[in-house]
Amino acid sequence: MPYILTLSALNRNDLPRAGGKGANLGEMLAAGLPVPSGFCILTDAYRDFVAANHLGEVIARECVAADVTDPAALEKASSVIRARFEGSHLLPGLIEEISAAYLNYWKVAVRSSATAEDLPDLSFAGQQDTYLNVIGENALLNAVVRCWGSLWTARAIGYRARNGIGQNDVALAVVVQAMIPSEAAGVLFTANPLSGKRTEIVIDATLGLGEALVSGKVEPDHYVVAAGKISEKRLGAKALSIRGLEGGGTQTMDEQAAERQALPDAVILELARLGQQAAQHFGSPQDVEWGWAEGRLWLVQSRPVTSLFPLPEHHRGPDHLMVLMNFGAVQGVMAPITPLGRDVFFKIVVSMAHLFGSDWNAETQTLVYEAAERLFIDLNGALRHPTGRKITLAFLPAVEPGSMGVLKTYLDDPRLAPHESGWKLGTRLRLLRILGPNVLRVIANLLFPAARRRHFQNRIEQVVRDFQQERQRMAHTPVEAVAFVEHALWSMPQRMFLRLVGAVVSGQVAFQGLRRLVGGLPGGDHLALEVMRGLPHNVTTEMDLALWQTARAIQQDAEGRAYFEAHPAQALAAAYQGDEMPPAVQATVEKFMRLYGVRGVGEVDLGRKRWREDPTPVMQSLSSYLQIDQTDAAPDAVFARGAVAAQAAVKELQAKLRAVKGGWWKAPLAGWLAQRARELAGLRETPKFTIIRIYGEMRGALLDAGTAWAAAGWLERAGDIQFLRLAELARLGKETAAQAEDGTEAAKADWRNLVAERRSRYAHEQQRRQAPRLLIGDGTAVYEGVGGYARDGDKVLLGSPVSSGQVEGRVHVVLDPYGAQLLPGEILVCPGTDPAWTPLFLSAGGLVMEVGGLMTHGSVVAREYGIPAVVGVGQATLRLRTGMRVRVDGSAGTVAILDEVEDASATG
């Protein structure tokens, strides 16, 4: 087989032998784009060169020995490998082929083209070498070898290791093209790489060859093209340029061309058109390198823009502007959601919609979208409705204030203009029929809060028991298990919605009424928030205090305490599951798990593990609690002090109200509202806990089915059910029932391969550190919170104040509570929280979250515990590092960095 092919003979299917750059250049030529002619030295040449010179052993030895987290170690491994490459010999047959192909050229550009580059989700940009203006056969051969060696730069070795790409799985082709003596060159993005906006084309241009820009040596011109026009133009200093020498190689020249535009306007627009042509051909936004010489544009590379957050695959057309709010930002779950978890949410949305007369199904619903393994809620319908817009704009600041600033810039878009008609008469009557009884329930709840709360809790327990009995009756086989889950998802909103809404709304009516009543008083809103400290009847705080009582029981048992202190959390979890703990400890932990084992991190995702499946986080929290030895720092004592402080806040509010006009009726009303808020507001966590308990029955049934499928070889393990959608689980059930254990190996392999592919995609998305809180249909992605850095030397971060007080402590950045053990008093810094995070709150001195608002889960629980908290701090987990000392001001909404000292032992 030949070692060389012309670029015109390549296409996107040639990635394994031509690398990303070579394959893409072939595609560009096929699309009619202006690409300099050339040829590609295929990866077979690289592999034969490595084999003939015994370089594989050197590569394996150095990469295994190198610590990929140590830059110095990577540099050492790289220098050894590259030196061996440059000291090795080319095969005679390859030299002959290169010489023959080179006869058609004189000056050439020699570019590396790796098999793991220019991919849809990993670009590897700039990691391998390029040699420009190469003249002569010997110079070309040397450049080829140096390109091959550049596959083993320290940066490339580390990048592959971090992204899970095997060092032995890559090879490198070399692209040789006619050298373009560019008068100007640069890069073009067919979507704005900073904002994500797909309607903008961004061009950076400099004088001479593009190497000056790519290497960061020059400030380029910056042009933005939108709707066929140049919408922004900013001229850079362009202080130098890189140009080819007559005898080969390049030189750097002074330019000082700040007043000179690198490209004429007409050429800018033509370049934008070529960029759009490339994007249309490849089917995704492109990062294009280009050159302009002798009045002609040339494209020398095109690759996907990998930094963009993906948009949903389906769209409702140009008349619909998607305004997508990240479901995880509201729930405090910024990690990806499993296919099963997403599918379950779709089913619940459809069932809820049917309550209001909709005929949606999972395929036709237009409320929830999927992107990057996450769920996004489209606010378009609500914003286009007069009442819906008012509710959304009032509700959003309380749960996700970081999104409001950007959202406001889109409210004047005609595609979001409210309908004048509002709701039709039939819709109004349906809403009255459904929601009308809840108005009466709210009134009754406010009049008789204690009795109505007990009634509500009893009804909820009955609903949970009904689902438990239905599982026992219906889910005996895998097919029946899936049918039970489908039945539960369809009926759950129908059976619970009316019971849950009235109770939750009642507490919020009382609390918001109190805030409104005292809002004009000095410090009134702060005192209203204080009223919610030590809040009773909250299932999440009850869970946390129950876990603390479990720790106290262990603490008071000498054998139990010694056992915990002698074992790490993973060993404790294994011992609990194997019933191997000391009997008293086993019984104590079992009591807690019986009530709360259905909880877990990301519990709104039915695909995620529960504590009863992996109790490691529970053991970590218990171990942490055992380190709390001050009586006044004990969580129950802190919680009790919060309740006392709440009563003091009520009295202070009433005293202040008596001093203002109308105080004779306002003060008693404040007490009346406060008493009902404390009696009912804690119920806000009950609906979710109820759903999670029912989820526990559903997940248990599916895991039983998964166990049977795994035993028969259809799945690798029972937990693989999380990577299948419900319709697929139903199909798998029918297929296994029809074929029993005699199913063909090919059919079984198909299911296992499907799971493996989805598991890989999910694992890749888990590496994404940031997901947008708001995503607009034009591609704009909002990552930042309500603030950035304040003044004072960029040492103060801004966010939303949600739980008053001030505290200083060491930062502990936690991305996942599995594996994290907080020391008492540490400042918990995390993307967001759900109830499974709250055991950490009892040890935390303060809380900083990237998402959230006044009424999101973490904020509410922080107030109840009296922990100073600031939320909506954009990229807090990147800006703050474990070991830093900070001051969290939950009243002002600031996080001040006091020192940069990092403690490596404190990571979690």
PyMOL commands that set and color helices and strands:
alter all, ss='L'
color gray80, all
select helices_A, chain A and resi 7-9+12-30+43-52+55-65+71-86+92-102+137-152+154-162+167-169+211-214+265-282+327-331+339-355+380-383+386-399+401-408+414-416+425-447+449-474+478-518+524-530+539-555+558-566+569-577+583-596+616-625+631-633+635-658+663-711+718-723+726-742+745-766+835-842+857-865+876-879+904-906
alter helices_A, ss='H'
color red, helices_A
select strands_A, chain A and resi 4-6+38-41+107-114+130-135+172-178+184-189+200-207+221-226+229-234+240-244+250-254+286-293+296-304+323-326+368-371+374-378+774-776+781-782+796-798+800-803+806-813+827-830+846-849+869-871+885-889+894-899
alter strands_A, ss='S'
color yellow, strands_A
deselect
rebuild
show_as cartoon
